[in-house]
């Protein structure tokens, strides 16, 4: 688990993103050790625990982060109750936050989506999106029109490249966008077997790079991309910073 360190010069948006990711990581760790796939009991952390995780020491702030993640759809808090060991001391009406536990039902798809967003934001040197939530649910889509490959955004069309008809790059993107769609994990062996013209495909990642996908674009559009395996994410959810990166390309053209 990644541990985060704060500094006095950190802007509120970045601190918010760090705390959101730290909470997601803590929930994910708990989820990995419970018997049920998508349900767990979660509690806020004490002072001796928060330093290890990079969470805010204030239980009220931890609780706000938990509720914000629920608001964004990562999970649903189904119940709240007094934790074991505190039942004879506190009641439901007067139990402080640190004496409570929360029954959580995970929305796995949205949880994973938010996890990826905050990993990208906290690993970036750029400030995080100043949207009040740290997340901008903006949608971008990779589109192939004839031999042209471009990205459709809410307010612009970003031209990436013109692929030569019939050659491996053009056939690869046609296969990924049309044949396999969103979220299908596919191997190089499968592509070579199933798609005409891909017998000579030797390195999926390199073909994608040469088609105009730098590291930032790969992170946005590919959940997985190696020499031998690929999984397209299309459409993709992006933060405002990621959208600005796309629109800053010299190839951006208004619709």
Buried (B, 14 or more C-beta within 10 A) or exposed (E): EEEBEEEEEBEEBBBBBBBBBBBBBBBBEBBEEEEEEEBBBBBBBEEEEBEEBBBBEEBEBBBEBBEBBBEBBBBEBEEEBBBEEBEEEBEEEEBEBBBBBBBBEBBEEBBBBBBBBBBBBBEBEEBBBBEEBBBBBBEBBBBBEEBEBBBBBEEBBBBBBEBEEEEBBBBBBBBBBEEBEBEEEBEBEBBBEEBEBBEEBEEBBEBBBEBBBEEBBEBBBBBEBEEEBBBBBBEBBBBBBBBEBBBEBEEBEEE
